[in-house]
């Protein structure tokens, strides 16, 4: 990166992250690794707290980031509090979680414990810290009571969750709201506390560097790279598809507002794609095949598969109106960037993460994204 490019990145989000100490929990995971890279490019002092990378291959080790990486479990309350007390971050992005729906059926107690108690441990560590000014807790679009209706869920809709993963994320939202009211109420900011908390929810996120089990794109690339048929469970399931950089721009935007002490932003936020990017699994498969013609698939019998929502969509009007945030890559572009990333990885043993980030920022600048303006 040239000095000019470096300066350009450091000016993003009003330059708020430059020289700011930022903790990312779950930095070894898919979203966390991309977020850590983006923060470092903006001149942030990044540190991470997480379990070892959940898959091999993994994304984080290939990025070569200059960050303090602490391997630890968010259920280890004392270790977590010590690390936050030592690092003294000003902002915490909490992404560490058990993120898989199907695994939650096999490990329901572990899922609830990690996602709910683990989050409470993070909040408690922040509460005891004198340095943390903002905490952004990442949950899921699945926090809402899913009624399978055709319009998007709004931040004011009821939380719920059929499967253990979804229910654990809904419970996390309730726990965060309780902490915000009891210990970090926005109306008491500057009087009894100096920290603002929000939650952020996103749809089906895709991008290079994800090898998690039972996710559509990772399943496709793992099978196709080995010249095997991809097994598809629910071709008619409808989801809001977006590139990982889209939702991260939302998380960084609300983090920016919290660091600027905009107390009205200390609440829940949806970040999702446009209405035209709510597609079926089969439509995504067709887009993938355009990018990787060797990909082929078969439909698996639905018998004995655990319940998964058929239709799920987020309403992002609040983020668009109040934060002036919006997406810049449609689903077709997200798929193209993602499959190109994986083909480059498997065919050339290199990654395109920095190039994708630069391309996304350039497109956002052309679209006059609020977070690109000086």
FINUKOL-193050 format. One record per residue: residue in one letter; x, y, z of N, C-alpha, C in turn. Coordinates in steps of 0.05 Angstrom, whole numbers, plus 5000, padded with zeros to 4 digits. Atoms other than C-alpha are relative to their C-alpha. Layout:
N
  rest   n.x   n.y   n.z  ca.x  ca.y  ca.z   c.x   c.y   c.z
     a     X     Y     Z     X     Y     Z     X     Y     Z
...
! end
This chain:
374
  rest   n.x   n.y   n.z  ca.x  ca.y  ca.z   c.x   c.y   c.z
     x  5017  4976  5000  5000  5000  5000  5018  5025  5000
     x  4985  4975  5002  5028  5068  4979  4992  5019  5023
     x  5006  4981  4979  5031  5126  5028  4973  5014  4994
     x  5025  4987  5007  4974  5159  4990  4976  4982  5006
     x  5021  5019  4994  4931  5096  4995  4996  4998  5031
     x  5001  5002  4971  4948  5091  5069  4985  5024  5012
     x  5013  4976  4990  4927  5162  5082  4970  5000  4993
     x  5028  5001  5008  4863  5151  5043  4984  4981  5018
     x  5014  5019  4983  4845  5090  5085  4997  5012  5028
     x  5001  4989  4973  4861  5127  5150  4979  5021  5003
     x  5020  4980  4999  4810  5180  5132  4971  4989  5000
     x  5027  5013  5001  4752  5130  5127  4987  5003  5028
     x  5015  4997  4975  4697  5137  5180  5009  5024  5016
     x  4992  4976  4987  4719  5207  5195  5028  4999  5013
     x  4973  5003  4988  4789  5182  5213  4999  4990  5029
     x  5004  5006  4972  4760  5157  5279  5017  4976  5010
     x  4986  5025  4991  4798  5090  5279  5030  5003  4999
     x  4971  4996  5001  4867  5118  5265  5011  5004  5028
     x  4987  4999  4974  4911  5106  5326  4982  4992  5023
     x  5019  5009  4979  4850  5079  5364  5006  4971  5007
     x  4996  5027  4991  4860  5016  5405  4973  4985  4997
     x  5024  5015  5006  4809  4965  5380  5003  4971  5007
     x  5000  5029  4994  4794  4896  5408  4978  4987  4982
     x  5019  5016  5015  4761  4845  5362  4999  4972  5013
     x  5003  5028  4990  4735  4782  5397  4992  4983  4976
     x  5006  5017  5023  4731  4724  5349  5016  5008  4975
     x  4984  4990  5023  4786  4753  5305  5011  4978  4982
     x  4990  5022  5016  4807  4684  5281  4979  4989  4981
     x  5022  5010  5017  4739  4672  5249  4998  5015  4974
     x  5004  4989  5027  4712  4692  5181  4996  5031  5001
     x  5005  4971  4999  4682  4761  5196  5022  5014  5016
     x  4980  4987  4983  4732  4776  5251  5027  5005  4986
     x  4975  4996  5014  4792  4766  5206  4998  5023  4979
     x  5004  4978  5019  4764  4812  5152  4999  5027  5015
     x  5002  4976  4984  4747  4864  5205  5027  5009  5010
     x  4974  4993  4990  4816  4861  5235  5018  5011  4978
     x  4985  4990  5022  4848  4871  5167  4992  5029  4993
     x  5010  4973  5007  4804  4932  5152  5009  5020  5021
     x  4992  4982  4979  4818  4963  5219  5030  5006  4999
     x  4971  4995  5002  4893  4954  5211  5007  5018  4977
     x  4995  4983  5023  4891  4986  5142  4993  5029  5006
     x  5008  4973  4993  4858  5046  5174  5018  5012  5022
     x  4981  4990  4980  4915  5054  5224  4992  4995  5029
     x  5007  5006  4972  4880  5025  5285  5021  4982  5012
     x  4984  5019  4985  4919  4989  5339  4982  4977  5008
     x  5019  5022  4997  4885  4922  5334  5010  4978  5018
     x  4994  5024  4984  4884  4866  5385  4977  4981  4998
     x  5021  5020  5003  4845  4802  5384  4999  4980  5022
     x  5004  5020  4979  4817  4752  5434  4981  4979  4988
     x  5016  5020  5014  4792  4686  5406  5012  4972  5005
     x  4989  5027  5002  4798  4611  5403  5018  4998  4976
     x  4985  5005  5024  4845  4582  5352  4982  5001  4976
     x  5016  4999  5024  4822  4589  5280  4983  4975  4998
     x  5018  5023  4998  4761  4544  5274  5002  4980  4977
     x  4998  5018  5023  4780  4513  5207  5029  5000  4990
     x  4976  5000  5016  4839  4493  5165  4992  4992  4972
     x  4985  4975  4997  4852  4527  5119  4986  5021  5016
     x  5013  4978  4986  4839  4592  5154  5009  5026  4987
     x  4995  4974  5013  4838  4665  5133  5020  5017  5016
     x  4985  4981  4983  4871  4701  5192  5030  4996  4997
     x  4971  5005  5001  4940  4667  5186  5012  5009  4974
     x  4990  4992  5027  4945  4685  5112  5000  5030  4996
     x  5001  4971  5003  4933  4759  5124  5026  5014  5009
     x  4975  4988  4991  4999  4771  5160  4997  5026  5015
     x  5006  4975  4986  4969  4824  5206  5020  5005  5023
     x  4983  4992  4978  5011  4862  5256  4983  5007  5024
     x  5018  4995  4978  4963  4854  5314  5007  4981  5023
     x  4996  5018  4977  4967  4825  5384  4977  4980  5000
     x  5020  5021  5002  4931  4759  5380  5001  4982  5025
     x  5001  5015  4976  4910  4727  5445  4980  4977  4996
     x  5017  5023  5001  4883  4656  5443  4988  4995  5027
     x  5014  5003  4975  4830  4649  5496  4970  4996  4995
     x  5029  5006  5001  4758  4630  5510  4985  5022  5015
     x  5016  4979  4987  4706  4684  5525  4986  4989  5025
     x  5012  5012  4975  4679  4635  5578  5020  5001  5023
     x  4979  4997  4979  4745  4644  5616  4999  5030  5008
     x  5006  4972  4992  4721  4707  5651  5025  5014  5010
     x  4977  4987  4988  4784  4721  5690  5021  5007  4979
     x  4980  4996  5021  4830  4713  5630  4992  5023  4982
     x  5011  4979  5018  4785  4757  5587  5003  5028  5014
     x  4998  4974  4986  4782  4812  5640  5028  5010  5002
     x  4972  4993  4998  4857  4810  5649  5010  5011  4974
     x  4990  4992  5027  4869  4816  5574  4989  5028  4993
     x  5011  4973  5006  4821  4875  5566  5013  5021  5018
     x  4987  4981  4982  4851  4908  5628  5028  5006  4992
     x  4972  4996  5008  4921  4899  5600  5001  5016  4974
     x  4999  4988  5026  4906  4920  5528  4988  5028  4999
     x  5013  4974  4998  4861  4979  5547  4988  5010  4973
     x  5012  4990  5026  4820  4982  5482  4980  5022  5006
     x  5020  4979  4998  4776  5042  5469  4973  4990  4988
     x  5024  5011  5012  4726  5002  5427  5003  4970  4997
     x  5001  5029  5002  4706  4929  5427  4979  4992  4979
     x  5019  5013  5019  4675  4892  5368  4999  4971  5009
     x  5003  5027  4989  4648  4828  5398  4987  4981  4979
     x  5009  5019  5021  4643  4773  5344  5003  4971  5009
     x  4995  5028  4992  4665  4711  5383  4974  4987  5007
     x  5026  5013  4996  4608  4661  5382  5002  4971  4989
     x  5005  5025  5014  4584  4592  5363  4981  5007  4978
     x  5015  4988  5021  4558  4613  5294  4984  4982  4982
     x  5012  5019  5019  4528  4550  5263  4974  4989  5009
     x  5026  5010  4993  4455  4531  5262  5000  4970  5005
     x  5001  5029  4998  4464  4457  5250  5016  4989  5023
     x  4984  5008  4977  4519  4450  5302  4985  5005  5026
     x  5014  4994  4975  4473  4482  5353  4980  4978  5007
     x  5017  5023  4994  4427  4421  5347  5016  4978  5014
     x  4983  5020  4988  4486  4377  5366  5011  5009  5027
     x  4988  4989  4976  4513  4423  5420  4983  5024  5010
     x  5018  4977  4992  4453  4465  5446  5010  5014  5025
     x  4992  4987  4976  4479  4478  5516  5026  5016  4996
     x  4976  4986  5006  4548  4497  5491  4994  5025  4984
     x  5007  4977  5017  4516  4543  5440  4988  5023  5017
     x  5011  4979  4982  4474  4580  5492  5021  5011  5019
     x  4980  4991  4981  4532  4583  5540  5020  5020  4987
     x  4981  4983  5014  4581  4612  5490  4988  5026  4992
     x  5012  4976  5012  4533  4661  5458  4988  5019  5020
     x  5013  4982  4980  4497  4687  5519  5020  5006  5023
     x  4982  4996  4977  4544  4677  5579  5026  5013  4990
     x  4975  4988  5011  4605  4692  5535  4997  5030  4995
     x  5005  4972  5005  4574  4758  5514  4998  5016  5027
     x  5001  4987  4974  4558  4775  5587  5028  5004  5012
     x  4972  4997  4990  4631  4762  5604  5014  5023  4986
     x  4988  4977  5015  4652  4811  5550  4989  5026  5011
     x  5011  4976  4990  4604  4863  5576  5010  5007  5028
     x  4990  4996  4973  4627  4853  5648  5029  5010  4999
     x  4972  4991  5002  4700  4860  5627  5001  5029  4991
     x  5001  4972  5009  4682  4924  5590  4991  5019  5023
     x  5011  4984  4978  4643  4949  5651  5022  5006  5021
     x  4979  4996  4981  4705  4940  5694  5024  5015  4989
     x  4978  4986  5014  4750  4973  5643  4996  5030  5002
     x  5002  4971  5000  4766  5047  5647  5005  5011  4972
     x  4992  4991  5027  4786  5050  5574  4978  4998  4979
     x  5019  5006  5021  4727  5022  5535  4978  5021  4998
     x  5020  4979  5005  4682  5076  5505  4977  4990  4984
     x  5021  5010  5017  4642  5034  5456  5002  4970  4997
     x  5000  5029  5004  4621  4961  5449  4978  4994  4980
     x  5018  5008  5021  4589  4934  5386  4997  4969  5001
     x  5005  5028  4998  4558  4865  5397  4987  4990  4975
     x  5011  5011  5025  4547  4825  5333  4983  4976  5006
     x  5018  5023  4995  4487  4779  5335  4994  4987  4973
     x  5008  5014  5024  4448  4754  5274  4973  5009  4990
     x  5027  4994  5010  4388  4765  5228  4980  4980  5012
     x  5017  5021  4990  4361  4702  5261  4990  5005  5028
     x  5010  4993  4973  4346  4738  5327  4970  5004  5000
     x  5028  4994  5001  4276  4753  5304  4982  4975  5000
     x  5020  5022  5002  4215  4709  5315  4991  4998  4971
     x  5004  5003  5029  4210  4682  5245  4972  4991  4993
     x  5027  5007  5008  4140  4683  5217  4997  4993  4971
     x  4998  5008  5028  4162  4666  5146  4984  5019  4982
     x  5015  4981  5017  4130  4730  5120  5019  5013  4980
     x  4984  4992  5022  4153  4765  5057  5014  5027  5004
     x  4986  4974  4995  4173  4833  5086  5022  4997  5021
     x  4977  5002  4983  4236  4847  5125  4993  5006  5029
     x  5003  4995  4971  4242  4845  5201  5013  5026  5007
     x  4990  4974  4991  4251  4913  5233  5011  4997  5029
     x  4987  5001  4973  4291  4929  5296  4979  5000  5022
     x  5021  5000  4980  4225  4937  5333  4984  4974  5002
     x  5014  5026  5000  4201  4866  5318  5010  4983  5023
     x  4994  5017  4977  4200  4812  5371  5023  4981  4994
     x  4979  5020  5001  4260  4768  5385  4988  4972  5004
     x  5009  5027  4996  4253  4693  5382  5022  4980  4993
     x  4980  5020  5008  4288  4633  5351  4990  4972  5003
     x  5009  5027  4999  4267  4563  5333  5022  4981  5009
     x  4977  5018  4994  4335  4528  5334  5017  5012  5023
     x  4984  4990  4978  4385  4534  5391  5018  5024  4993
     x  4983  4978  5008  4431  4580  5352  4984  5026  4999
     x  5017  4976  5003  4375  4630  5334  4990  5009  5027
     x  5010  4993  4974  4346  4627  5404  5023  5012  5017
     x  4978  4989  4984  4415  4639  5435  5007  5028  4992
     x  4994  4973  5009  4425  4701  5392  4977  5019  5009
     x  5022  4984  4990  4355  4726  5410  5004  5006  5030
     x  4995  4997  4972  4372  4715  5483  5023  5020  5005
     x  4977  4981  4998  4438  4753  5473  4990  5029  4997
     x  5011  4973  5004  4399  4813  5447  4986  5010  5026
     x  5014  4993  4975  4356  4812  5510  5020  5007  5022
     x  4979  4995  4980  4418  4807  5554  5014  5027  4996
     x  4987  4975  5006  4452  4865  5519  4982  5024  5007
     x  5019  4978  4994  4389  4908  5525  4998  5004  5030
     x  5001  4997  4971  4387  4893  5599  5024  5015  5011
     x  4976  4986  4991  4459  4915  5609  5000  5029  4992
     x  5001  4972  5009  4447  4977  5568  4982  5017  5018
     x  5019  4985  4983  4387  4997  5610  5011  5004  5029
     x  4992  5000  4971  4417  4979  5678  5026  5014  5006
     x  4973  4991  4994  4490  4999  5671  5010  5021  4981
     x  4989  4982  5021  4500  5039  5607  4977  5015  4986
     x  5023  4987  5013  4435  5076  5595  5009  5025  4985
     x  4991  4977  5015  4445  5128  5540  4994  5027  5014
     x  5007  4975  4987  4410  5182  5582  5019  5006  5023
     x  4981  4996  4978  4462  5172  5637  5029  5003  4990
     x  4973  4998  5011  4522  5177  5589  5012  5026  5009
     x  4986  4977  4990  4573  5225  5617  4994  5007  5029
     x  5007  4995  4972  4541  5223  5686  5010  4976  5017
     x  4993  5023  4984  4547  5152  5713  5018  4980  4985
     x  4983  5018  5016  4585  5119  5656  5010  5014  4975
     x  4989  4988  5025  4626  5133  5593  5001  4980  4977
     x  5000  5020  5021  4609  5073  5549  4973  4997  4987
     x  5024  5004  5015  4557  5063  5495  5000  4972  4987
     x  5003  5027  5011  4532  4994  5472  4979  4999  4979
     x  5021  5006  5020  4496  4972  5409  5002  4971  4992
     x  4999  5026  5013  4479  4907  5374  4997  5004  4970
     x  5001  4998  5029  4486  4895  5299  4993  4972  4989
     x  5009  5025  5012  4451  4842  5256  5003  5001  4970
     x  4996  5001  5029  4466  4820  5186  4988  4974  4989
     x  5012  5024  5013  4439  4770  5135  5021  4979  4994
     x  4981  5021  5008  4475  4713  5099  5024  5014  4988
     x  4975  4986  5007  4546  4738  5093  5019  4981  4985
     x  4982  5017  5015  4593  4711  5040  5025  5016  4994
     x  4974  4988  5007  4665  4725  5019  5022  4979  5003
     x  4978  5019  4999  4732  4692  5013  5009  4995  5029
     x  4989  5005  4974  4764  4659  5073  4982  4986  5020
     x  5019  5014  4983  4704  4622  5101  5000  4970  4992
     x  5001  5029  5005  4711  4546  5107  4983  4986  5020
     x  5017  5012  4979  4658  4533  5160  4983  4978  4988
     x  5017  5023  5008  4618  4469  5157  4970  5009  4998
     x  5029  4995  5003  4545  4471  5132  4993  5028  4994
     x  5007  4974  5011  4548  4539  5099  5002  4997  4969
     x  5003  5005  5029  4529  4544  5026  5025  5005  4984
     x  4976  4995  5017  4589  4578  4994  5024  4983  5008
     x  4978  5018  4993  4642  4541  5035  4995  4971  4991
     x  5006  5027  5009  4607  4475  5019  5004  4998  4970
     x  4996  5000  5029  4607  4494  4945  5029  4999  4993
     x  4972  4998  5009  4680  4513  4941  5016  4976  5009
     x  4985  5024  4991  4705  4454  4982  4995  4977  4982
     x  5006  5023  5017  4668  4404  4939  5010  5005  4972
     x  4991  4995  5028  4683  4438  4872  5030  4999  4997
     x  4971  5001  5002  4757  4445  4888  5010  4971  4999
     x  4993  5028  5000  4758  4369  4897  4985  4985  4978
     x  5015  5012  5023  4715  4358  4834  4978  4981  5009
     x  5022  5015  4989  4658  4331  4876  4974  5015  4996
     x  5026  4987  5001  4583  4344  4871  4995  5014  5026
     x  5008  4986  4976  4557  4396  4919  4973  4990  5008
     x  5025  5010  4990  4501  4369  4963  4984  5024  5011
     x  5017  4977  4992  4445  4421  4971  4975  4990  5015
     x  5022  5009  4983  4393  4415  5026  4974  5014  4993
     x  5024  4984  5002  4343  4471  5013  5002  5020  4977
     x  4996  4982  5023  4346  4500  4942  4980  5023  4999
     x  5020  4979  5000  4283  4541  4954  5001  5019  5023
     x  4997  4982  4977  4306  4574  5019  5008  5027  4990
     x  4995  4973  5008  4307  4649  5012  5015  5016  5022
     x  4983  4986  4981  4360  4692  5045  5009  5027  4988
     x  4988  4975  5009  4388  4763  5041  5031  4996  4998
     x  4972  5006  5004  4458  4753  5011  5016  5026  4997
     x  4982  4976  5001  4514  4804  5021  5029  4992  5004
     x  4972  5005  4996  4589  4807  5017  5008  5009  5028
     x  4991  4994  4973  4625  4808  5084  5007  5029  5004
     x  4992  4972  4997  4652  4878  5071  4976  5018  5003
     x  5024  4983  4998  4581  4905  5066  4992  5002  5030
     x  5008  4998  4972  4561  4886  5137  5021  5012  5017
     x  4979  4988  4984  4629  4905  5164  5000  5030  4998
     x  5002  4971  5002  4620  4975  5136  4978  5010  5018
     x  5021  4993  4981  4556  4977  5177  5009  5000  5028
     x  4989  5002  4973  4590  4954  5240  5019  5023  5006
     x  4980  4978  4997  4646  5005  5230  4986  5027  5001
     x  5015  4975  5000  4595  5060  5216  4988  5005  5028
     x  5013  4995  4974  4557  5050  5281  5021  5002  5022
     x  4978  4996  4981  4623  5042  5319  5011  5028  4999
     x  4992  4972  5004  4644  5109  5290  4981  5019  5015
     x  5019  4983  4987  4580  5141  5315  5001  4998  5031
     x  4997  5004  4971  4588  5111  5385  5025  5014  5010
     x  4976  4987  4992  4659  5136  5389  4998  5030  4999
     x  5005  4971  5001  4634  5205  5370  4979  5008  5022
     x  5018  4996  4977  4587  5198  5431  4972  5008  4991
     x  5027  4996  5009  4523  5198  5390  4982  4980  5015
     x  5013  5019  4982  4481  5167  5445  4975  4987  4987
     x  5024  5011  5013  4420  5156  5400  5007  4975  4984
     x  4992  5023  5016  4460  5103  5363  5005  4975  5017
     x  4996  5022  4982  4466  5059  5425  4974  4983  5002
     x  5023  5018  5002  4412  5009  5403  5005  4979  4980
     x  4996  5022  5019  4401  4952  5354  4998  5010  4971
     x  4999  4991  5028  4416  4958  5279  5000  4975  4982
     x  5000  5020  5022  4401  4916  5217  5017  5010  4977
     x  4983  4994  5024  4452  4914  5160  4996  4977  4980
     x  5006  5021  5020  4429  4877  5098  5001  5012  4972
     x  4999  4991  5028  4428  4880  5022  4974  5012  4991
     x  5025  4989  5011  4376  4912  4977  4980  4978  4995
     x  5022  5019  5004  4309  4879  4964  5006  4981  4977
     x  4994  5017  5023  4334  4852  4897  5020  4978  5006
     x  4979  5019  4994  4388  4812  4932  4991  4979  5021
     x  5012  5021  4984  4341  4768  4973  4994  4977  4980
     x  5001  5020  5021  4351  4705  4931  4998  4972  5012
     x  5001  5028  4992  4338  4630  4935  5028  4988  4998
     x  4975  5015  5002  4395  4581  4945  5006  4992  4971
     x  4996  5009  5028  4384  4556  4874  5009  5024  4983
     x  4991  4977  5016  4391  4627  4846  5030  5006  5006
     x  4971  4996  4994  4458  4633  4883  5017  4979  4986
     x  4986  5022  5014  4479  4566  4853  5005  5008  4971
     x  4998  4992  5029  4466  4593  4783  5021  5022  4997
     x  4980  4979  5001  4508  4655  4798  5028  4988  5003
     x  4974  5013  4996  4564  4611  4824  5009  4985  4975
     x  4993  5016  5024  4562  4567  4762  5010  5018  4977
     x  4991  4981  5020  4571  4628  4718  5030  5007  5005
     x  4973  4993  4993  4636  4642  4755  5019  4976  5001
     x  4984  5025  4998  4659  4570  4763  4984  4977  4987
     x  5017  5019  5015  4628  4526  4708  5003  4971  5008
     x  4995  5027  4992  4659  4463  4737  4982  4992  5024
     x  5017  5006  4977  4612  4468  4797  4974  4985  4991
     x  5025  5015  5005  4555  4417  4797  4988  4991  5027
     x  5013  5006  4974  4505  4397  4851  4978  4980  4997
     x  5024  5017  4999  4451  4349  4872  4984  5009  5025
     x  5018  4993  4977  4391  4360  4918  4998  4977  5019
     x  5003  5021  4980  4392  4321  4982  4972  4998  5010
     x  5027  5004  4989  4329  4291  5011  4997  5016  5025
     x  5004  4984  4975  4298  4336  5065  4995  4983  5024
     x  5006  5017  4977  4284  4276  5109  5022  5002  5021
     x  4981  5001  4977  4317  4279  5178  5018  5023  5002
     x  4985  4975  4997  4346  4348  5168  4987  5017  5022
     x  5012  4982  4979  4337  4395  5228  4987  5024  4987
     x  5015  4977  5010  4290  4454  5219  5018  5024  4995
     x  4987  4975  5006  4318  4515  5185  4979  5018  4986
     x  5019  4981  5011  4280  4578  5166  5000  4999  4969
     x  5002  5000  5029  4255  4579  5094  5003  5028  4989
     x  5000  4973  5010  4246  4654  5087  5009  5019  5022
     x  4989  4981  4979  4286  4708  5124  5011  5024  4986
     x  4992  4975  5013  4296  4781  5106  5001  5022  5021
     x  4998  4977  4981  4318  4844  5143  4990  5025  4987
     x  5007  4973  5008  4289  4914  5137  5023  5018  5010
     x  4977  4984  4992  4348  4962  5136  4994  5030  4997
     x  5007  4972  5002  4309  5028  5131  5012  5017  5022
     x  4990  4985  4978  4332  5050  5199  5030  5008  4996
     x  4971  4994  5005  4407  5044  5181  5003  5020  4977
     x  4998  4982  5023  4395  5078  5115  4991  5029  5007
     x  5010  4973  4993  4355  5136  5145  5017  5013  5021
     x  4987  4988  4977  4391  5147  5211  5031  5001  4998
     x  4971  5001  5003  4463  5126  5194  5009  5008  4973
     x  4993  4995  5028  4460  5142  5120  5017  4978  4988
     x  4984  5023  5010  4489  5073  5108  4984  4986  4979
     x  5013  5017  5020  4473  5031  5047  5021  4981  4988
     x  4981  5018  5013  4503  4972  5009  5008  5010  4973
     x  4989  4991  5026  4545  4981  4946  5006  4977  4981
     x  4996  5023  5018  4555  4910  4919  4974  4984  5001
     x  5024  5017  5001  4494  4871  4895  5009  4971  5003
     x  4995  5029  4996  4488  4795  4903  5018  4988  4979
     x  4983  5010  5022  4518  4781  4834  5029  5008  5004
     x  4973  4991  4996  4579  4823  4850  5012  4985  5024
     x  4990  5014  4976  4586  4790  4919  5008  4972  4993
     x  4993  5027  5008  4584  4721  4888  5025  5000  4983
     x  4977  4999  5017  4633  4740  4834  5026  5005  5015
     x  4976  4994  4984  4683  4770  4884  5007  4975  5017
     x  4995  5022  4982  4675  4710  4930  5011  4976  4985
     x  4991  5023  5015  4683  4655  4878  5028  5006  4987
     x  4974  4993  5011  4741  4692  4845  5022  4998  5022
     x  4982  5003  4978  4774  4695  4914  5008  4971  5004
     x  4994  5028  4995  4768  4620  4924  5014  4987  4976
     x  4986  5011  5023  4789  4602  4853  5029  5008  5000
     x  4972  4990  4998  4851  4645  4862  5015  4985  5022
     x  4987  5015  4978  4865  4610  4929  5007  4971  4991
     x  4995  5028  5006  4857  4539  4902  5018  4997  4975
     x  4985  5003  5025  4889  4551  4834  5028  5014  5000
     x  4975  4985  4999  4945  4600  4852  5012  5002  5028
     x  4991  5000  4972  4952  4592  4928  5006  5028  5011
     x  4998  4973  4990  4944  4667  4939  4972  5010  5007
     x  5026  4990  4992  4889  4709  4969  4996  5029  4989
     x  5006  4974  5012  4854  4772  4943  4986  5018  5020
     x  5015  4985  4980  4830  4801  5009  5006  5029  4999
     x  4993  4971  5001  4868  4867  5005  4989  5012  4975
     x  5010  4990  5026  4848  4875  4932  4970  5004  5002
     x  5029  4998  4997  4775  4862  4949  4992  5024  5017
     x  5005  4977  4982  4777  4913  5006  5004  5026  4985
     x  4995  4976  5015  4808  4965  4961  4978  5005  4979
     x  5021  4997  5020  4757  4952  4906  4974  5009  5012
     x  5025  4992  4986  4699  4957  4955  5001  5029  5008
     x  4998  4972  4991  4724  5023  4984  4998  5018  4976
     x  5002  4983  5025  4732  5051  4913  4972  5002  4991
     x  5028  4999  5009  4661  5031  4895  4983  5016  5019
     x  5015  4984  4980  4635  5061  4960  5006  5030  4996
     x  4993  4972  5006  4673  5126  4944  4984  5010  4976
     x  5015  4992  5024  4641  5128  4875  4970  5004  5007
     x  5028  4997  4992  4574  5118  4909  4996  5021  5022
     x  5001  4978  4980  4590  5175  4957  4991  4990  5027
     x  5006  5011  4974  4585  5131  5019  5008  5020  5021
     x  4995  4980  4979  4581  5175  5081  5026  4994  5015
     x  4975  5007  4985  4639  5137  5113  5025  5004  4984
     x  4976  4995  5016  4686  5154  5055  5006  5030  4998
     x  4996  4971  5003  4678  5229  5061  5017  5011  5023
     x  4982  4989  4980  4732  5269  5096  4985  5019  5019
! end
